[in-house]
Amino acid sequence: MLEGERILMIIYVILKRTFDTEEKIVIQNGKISDDGAEFIINPYDEFAVEEAILLRDKHGGEVTVVSVGDEDNEKELRTALAMGADNAILINNEEVEEKDQHTTASILAAFFEDKAYDLILGGNVSNDNSTGQVGPRLAEQLNIPCVTTITDIEIEGDMVTVVRDAEGDTEILKTSIPLLATAQQGLNEPRYPSLPGIMKAKRKPLEEIDYDELGIDEDDIESLTETVTVFLPPEKQAGKILQGEAADQVKELVTCLHKETKVI
Amino acid sequence: MSKNVLVFAEARDDELRNVSFEALGAAREIANGGEVIGAIVGADNHHLAEELFHYGADRVISAEHEVLSDYTNDGYFQAYLQVVDSVSPDVILLGHTSLGKDLSPRLAARLNLGLISDVTDFEVEEGEVIFTRPIYSGKAFEKKRVKSGTIFATIRPNNIASLDKDNARTGQVEFEQVTITDLRTILKDIVKKTASGVDLSEAKVIVAGGRGVRSSEGFKPLEELAEELGGTVGASRGACDAEYCDYSLQIGQTGKVVTPELYIACGISGAIQHLAGMSNSKVIVAINKDPEANIFNVADYGIVGDLFEVVPLLTEEIRHMKVGV
């Protein structure tokens, strides 16, 4: 082990393709429809990509983005390459019939098994299923420390100082490499891909592998949970616009809140 | 079919959190005649543990070790595992809090369990537990079940009713000294947030500000209103991006998803991402200058007007009401 400043870092980012936050949700045949939907890099994963690039630029090394999904994920992986990541890997899981967070984490664990890495970064939660499970599950399967919802990270040699958001409290933690950390808002401001970045990204390596090339036993990745049904919340009715002078509106509002809805 | 349900309770600022009582309430129903075991982990929780009986626990375990005075993932992970091991529960419930989110996936991975995160409702049908949880930040919901074996879920604060406190329910707290080795991550310092102690996810009342607040000072009247209502202040992404307030206050699709009893949106236009984070609140009040603002489409009550005029009037009126009644 080298003392002092680490000069080269091997960084991976686990990245999910998700619906654009602008999208309305439509249910068709009992499933969420993705017909004509716009997709993006999950916003929290975008913080992770940005941080990986910043750390690489500071310490030297390489950033590889990894996504588990179908061929469509290439678009988001290219975006990450255009932001500045060096390599991209798509692990195709289309053939897996019953998937949940356990499935994804186990596929990733199989992928990382024979890899050398210093840091694995991801978002703390995705904006679709929002379970926040894959990162910590993966860390446990790899038997490395995990810190969630980070807002700052400093690396010196093998030592890592992490600032973490815990419901508004700020925790300062010391840990070490190899580490898995998940990004919280406030970590950084993700860059937009530049035009030269986009041009360069076209020539950067994007490797596609099938999950079954990872030597996985089917039984080990089968989902442990299942979705019974999906549904939309009842449509919210537009309510009452109060009339009159501000003082009258406020009086009426307080009466309504106190007597009608009894929330105050 | 009866089940033994293990609830991990959580304390904050030396008080048990409401979500722990809510989880006990859920546990009571899921147990269906089985045993509800409340567990709390820490350095010294003698004084808190007994309260778990009052809210529905049949057995209470206080798992202790001196290094557990503050939360660390590694320390609590080991303690939780030892409690699970000693109890062998059919169901494990935690709050979907900062701690629950940090710890539960790791526990699930170690125990090779499915985990249903962020549950807002549940039903028990012929011994099977079906959980409801929001997806796409509340734009839709899904019902989920664990296929087989131990059921593991985290409960979102503020959504499931706790039982009424019953001081007559009591018992002997079982103390368990846990073994903690190999802390790979060490807590160096905690900076407590300066704002009111009520967490956004557990707040009954939220007064949220958007770009219309115009500056960090602009949050003052909102804070006063929140204080008068015993609530807390939140914000839209616009207000956070403009640096009027900290990102930890952000409500929306990126940010926190909240379900308070009362949500008062001040100077918030109501972008779809923000609505995703708050539209499942019980009662929504919108105050905005622009009568066309999208926020009025989800508001139960709307006031078209200047928040700097309306909000202080509202604070005053509520103060009057409280004195008057």
Interface residues (C-beta under 8 A of the other chain):
Chain A: F19 T21 E22 E23 K24 I25 I27 I32 P43 Y44 D100 Q101 H102 A105 N124 V125 N127 D128 N129 S130 T131 G132 Q133 V134 G135 P136 R137 L138 A139 E140 Q141 P145 C146 V147 T148 T149 T161 D165 A166 E167 G168 D169 T170 E171 I172 L173 K174 T175 S176 Q185 G186 S223 L224 T225 E226 T227 V228 T229 V230 F231 L232 P233 K236 A238 G239 K240 I241 L242 A246 A247 Q249 V250 K251 L253 V254 C256 L257 H258 T261 V263 I264
Chain B: Y71 T72 N73 D74 T97 S98 L99 K101 D102 L103 S104 P105 R106 A108 A109 R110 N112 L113 G114 L115 I116 S117 D118 I130 P134 I135 Y136 S137 G138 K139 A140 F141 E142 K143 K144 R145 V146 K147 G149 R184 T185 I186 L187 K188 D189 I190 V191 K192 K193 A195 D199 L200 S201 V205 L229 D246 Y247 S248 L249 Q250 Q253 T254 G255 V257 E261 L262 I272 Q273 A276 S279 N280 K282 V283 I284 V285 P291 F296 N297 V298 A299 D300 Y301 G302 I303 V304 G305 D306 E309 V310 L313 L314 E317 I318 M321
